[in-house]
Structure formats: C-alpha cells, structure tokens
Amino acid sequence: MDILVQQLINGLVLGSVYALIALGYTMVYGILELINFAHGEITMIGAMIAVATIGALSGGALPIPVILFTGLVAAMAGCMALGYVIERIAYRPLRHAPRLAPLITAIGVSIVLQNIAMLIWGRQYIAFPPVLPQGWHTLLGARITDLQVAILVTALVLMLVLDLLVHRTRLGRAMRATAQSIPLAGLMGINGNRIISITFLIGSALAAISGFMVSAYYGLAHYYMGFLLGLKAFSAAVLGGIGNIRGAMLGGLLLGIIESLGAGYIGTLTHGVIGSNYQDVFAFFVLITVLILRPSGLLGAPATDRA
C-alpha cells in the first residue's frame, strides 16, 4: 500500500508538469491547428535560463526565495520573448501555407533551439544549485517532499487560473472566437494576430515554469531534455484531446500516473525482465493506444471548448 501511494504521489507531481507543457501544445493547436514541436525546446530553454540565473545569484547575500523567484522570472521572460519571436518569424508567414510547411518549420525550429542551447551552455549536464528546501512529510505511509508539494500546488493553481482565463474572461472569449475562425473573429473587432501572440506568450510562460520545475525536481538541466519532455507532453495532449484545455490537464495527470505506476510495478509483473528504466515507453504506448481506439482523446475536442 505504501508503494502504491508513493507512486501515485510521484505520478501526480510528474503529471502536473506534463499537463503544464501540454497546455502550450493544445492552446496553439486550438487556434492555429499547428503542432508546435518547438514547445519542448522552449521548456528546455526555460530550465537552462533558470539554472544559470540561480547559479549566478546563489552564494551571495540574497535570500533563497528571492534567488528562486528571480530565476523563475528570468526564465519566463526569456521564454515569452522566444515564443513571441518564433511565432512572428517562423509561423506567421506560413499561416496560409499547406499544413506540412509549418509542421516542418516547427521541427526545424526545435533543432535550431537545441543547437543554440548546446553552443551557449555546452553538452554537459548542468546541476541545479543546492538552494532548495530539503524537508519532507509523511502521507499514508508515503514520503512527499516540500519540493513535490510546491510543484503540485503551483501546477494545480496555474491550471485553475488558466481554465478560468479561457472560460470566464474577455480574453478567453476572444481566444475561443479566434479558434472558431480568425476572419470571423476579426469582423467582431478581435485582432487575431494579437490573440495568437498572447497565446504563444502564455504557453511559453507555462513552458518556462515547467522547465524550472523539471530541473529542480531532477536536479539538473540539459540541452536535449526538451525533446523527450515535448513528446510526452504532446502524448498527454492527445490523450486528453488535442485542442481541449481541460483535456490537456487530464491527459497530463493521467500520463504521469500511468508512467509512475508502470515504473514501480513493471519489474514485478515481468519478473525482472523489464525494469523501471523502460518507463518512457509507457507514454508512447498510451499515445499509440489512444490514436487507435479514440483518436479524439478522452474528452474529445468540441469546438466550444477549444482555445
């Protein structure tokens, strides 16, 4: 029982990060029907900026919360600027091109960002500075750290805020109208280009926060980390229903739980033939299964829920 609870906690923490990244995919797809494969690399850039900033400030006279907050703000600012530039330069000129063109462009942007990060920070793994709290608590016989609590609470709050933003605010109505039809939204006085840029800014900010969380959780960052994170988050978006905000949240949480439970029990179920090091397989197994059995995802993608 203790192992089950521990794996569920680990899965919820990991799944909340996947959900935040998946929201960036699903928001862009909801409006442009574009799979932004560079989104995982934006997450990676956020992690790199955060680690570099915190490392530069640690050891000084600043309090640890101020250092962490500064690193997070720097990561968000850098990723939002990057997301805005990518949308303006790489995607906007191809908005009316055949769908294959922006898809290939997104893959190209992903590769470019990887190489830029490698040139700036190098090929080696970068350790997260040892400034995080080390406390932990016991829950139903399982251990949950202060960092896990902070990640889970922050992610859930951000998902709630985003859901309220999309479904309860004027900006959210403009985003949903733009998702229906950019030209028709323009007839109602909605600036489609502005809404799309805001969508990229919000998604990039969430990616930066996710990158900060992942690097803090695993204690390191690497120029290639965004590739696998992006694929898993995309799997989560497809699992919940690509283009559906709440579907991305559900898909991310479910994927994290499935991956964690698989890693915890696969060795016992296969009598040691397959170990926990195969946990990354579960994300793609889930993706293939969903695409075969329910291509629209668990919550589908009804037009009224698209953002």
N, C-alpha and C positions, 0 to 999 in steps of 0.2 A: 504493500500500500504506500509506503514511504517513497519507493522508487517511482510509482505512478504519479504521485503528487509532485515530486521533484521534476519529472519530465514534463508534466503539464505546465508547471511554472516556467521552466526553460522554454517550452514551446510558445507560451503566451508572450514572453518577452521578445523572443526572436520573431514571432509572427507579427507583433506590433510594429517592428522595424520594417518587415516586408510590406505591411499594409501602407505605411507612410510612403515608401518608394512606389508602390503600386498605384497610389493615388495620382502621382505625377503622370504615369502612363495613361491612366484611364481618363484624366481630365483633358489631356491633349487629344486623345483619340475621340473623346466625346464631341469635341468641337471640330477637329480637322480630319478625323478618321485617319490619323497618322500614328504609326507605332514609332515613338521616339526612342530608338535603340541607343541613343547617346545619353539617355537619362541615368543609366547605371554609372557612366563615367562622371557625370555631374556629381553624383553621390560620392564617388572616389575623390574628386577634386575638393569637395567639402571636407572630407576626412583629412586630406593632406593639409589643407589650409588650417584647420582646427589644431591638428597636432603640431604643426610648425609654429603657430601663434602661441599656443600654450607652452611649448618648449622654450620659446624665446622669452616668455614672461616669467616662467617658473624660476624659483631661486631668488627672486627679488623681494621687495618689501610689500608687494600687493597681496591682499588676502586671496586664498584659493578660490572662493566663489567668484570673485571679480575676474580672476585669470580665466576660469572656465567660461564665464559669461562673455568675456572679450573674445575668446577663441570661437565660441559659437556664433557671435555676431559677425566676426570676420569671415567665417565660413559661409554664413547666409548671404552676406553682402557680395562676396566673390562669386558664389553660385548663381545668385539672382542676376548679376551683371552678365555672367557667362550665358545663362539661359536666354536672356534678352538678346544678346548678340547673335547667338545661334539661330534664334527664330527670325531675326531681321535679315541675316546674311544667307543662311543655308536653306531655310524653309519657306520664307515668304515669297521669294522669286519663283518657287516651284509650286505655289498653291494651286494653280490651274493646270499643272503638268500631269501626265499619266501617273497613276499611283506608284508605279515602280520607281520612278525618279526620286521622289522624296524619301522612299524607303532605303534606296541605295545610298542616298546622301546621308541619312541618319547613321548608317553603318560606317560610312567614311568619316563622319564627324567623331564617332566613337573611337575609331582607330587613331585619328589625329590627337584627340584628347589624351589617350593613353600614352602616346609618344611624347607629347608635351610634358605630361607629368613625369615621365621617365627622365627626360632631359633636366627638369628642374630639381626633382627630389632623388633621382637615381633609381637603380634596380632593386636595391636592398629594402628589406622590411624596416619600417620606422616605428620604434616603440612609442607608445603613448606615455607621456611624462607621469611619474608616480605621484600624482596630486589628488587622486580620487579617494573618497572615504572607503574604509575597509570594513565597516560594520555589517552585521548580518542578523537576521531574525529567524525564528523557527515557526513554521506554519504547517500544522497537521503532520508533524514529523519530518517535514522537508525544510531545506535551508534556502532562504531568499536573502540576497544581499541588498544593501542600501542602493547600489547602482541599479540592480534589477527593478527595484521598486520605483526609482526615479525614471527609468526608461519606460516602464509600463504605464505609469501615471501620466507622464508627459505625452506619450503617444496617444493614449486614450483621450486626453484633453484636446490635443490637436485635431484628432479625428472628429470629435464632437463639435469643435469650433468650425471646422471646415464644412461639416454637414449642415450646420446652422447657416453658415455663409451662403452655401449654394441654394438652400431651400427656403431661407427666411429673409434674405436681404435683397435690396435693389440690384446690387452687383450680381448676386446669384441668379436673379431673374434674367438679367442681361446675358449672362453666360449660357443659361438654358435656351434663351431665344436664339443666340448665335449658334448654338449647337443644332437647332432645328434648321435654320437657313441663314447664312450670313447676309445674302442680299435682302431677304425679307426683314431681318433684324435692322438692317440699315434704313429701311423705309419707316421704321418706328423710332428713328433717331439714335440707334445704337451704333457706335463706332466699332465695327467688327475687328479692325486691326488692333485697336486699344484693348478690347476684351481678350483677344488672343494673346497679346503681350502680357497682360495681367495674369492669364492662366499659366503661361510659362514662368512668370516670376513666382507665383505661388507654388507651383510644382518644384521649381528649383530650390526654393527656401525649404520645403519639406525634405528634399533630397539632401540638402546640407545638414539639416538636423539629424537625418538618418545616418549620414556618414559619420557625424560626430558620435552618435550612439554606438554604431558598429565598432569604430576604432576604440572607443572607451571600453566596450564590452569585451572585445578580444584582446585589447591591449596593444594593438599595432595597426598600421596602415601600409598599403602597398599600391603601386601604380596600376596593378592588374585586378584589384579587388572589386572594382565596379562591374566587371564583366559577368561574374557569377551572380553577384547581387542583383544585377539588372535582369538576368534571365529568370531568377527565382521570383522577383517581384512581378515580372511580366506573366509568369505562370500563375501567380496569385491573382492578378487582374483578370486573366482568362477564366480562372476557377470561379471567381465571384461573378463575372460578367463584364467583359471589357466595355468601358463607357459608362459603367454604373458606379457611382461614388460609394454607395453602401456595399455594393458587391465587392469592390476592391478591399474595403475594410474587412469584410467577412472572409474573403479569399486569403488575405494575408495572415489573419489569425489562424485559420484552418490549416494553411500550409505550414506555418511554424509548428503547430501542434502535431501534425502528421509527421513532419521531419524529425521532431524531437522524440516522439514515441517510437518511430522506426529505428532511430539510432540507439534508443535504450533497450529495445526488445528484439531487434533483428538477429543479434548474436545468439540469443537463447532459442529463438524459433528455428534457426538454421543450424543449431548445434555447433556454432563457431565457424561455419563455412563462410558466412558473410559477416563482417564486423561493422562497427559503428562508423568506420571511415568511409562507408558507402552511403552515408546519409544524404549526400547531394543527389543521389539517384532518385529519391522519392519525389522531389519537386518536379522532375521531368516525367516521371511515371504518372503523377497526378495530371500534368498538362496533357499528356497523350490520352489518358483515360477520359478526361473531360471533353477533349476535342472529338473523341469518337462517340461518346454517349450523349453528351449535351453540349454542343458547340457554343450555345448562347451563354453558358455559365449557369451557376446555381440560381442567381437572381435575374438572369437574362439581361437584356439591355433595352428596356422600353424607352421610347423617345422622351416620355415625360420625366424620366429620372436621369437622363444624360446631362452631363455638364461640360 
